[in-house]
C-alpha cells in the first residue's frame, strides 16, 4: 500500500482520516501543519507516495503546500480538502493530472475512493 503524508490542523479530522486509511493498509505520517510536512518532504522527497492536506490552515495552507511540493516532486499524487468555497476555487487553479480536490465534510468512503483513483 501507499505511504501518505496527511496534513490537517484539526486533530479530530486528522485522526479520523488517519485511522480510516491505515485500516486500508496505508502507512500514514500525520502532520499538524503544512510547514512540518514541507520540511519532511524537502529532507526526503521520496518519503511518500501521496500528500493529503486540508486547504485552510495557518502558516502554510494546503494550496501553498501543494505548490511547493510540486516543485520538489511534480508527479506526486495530491488530494486537497476544504469546506470553504473560496479555498476550493484557489485549489482548482492548480493544474495537475495528479491532483484531486474534495469538499469537506467528506465521508471516509469518498476520501478512500479519491486515494484509490489517484494511486491507480
Buried (B, 14 or more C-beta within 10 A) or exposed (E): EBEBBBBBBBEEBBEBBBEBBBEBEBEBBBBBBBBBBBEBBEEEEEBBBBBBBBBBBEEBBBBBBBEBBBEEBEEBBBBBBBEEEEBBEBBEEBEEEBBBBBEBEBEBEBBBBBBEEBBE
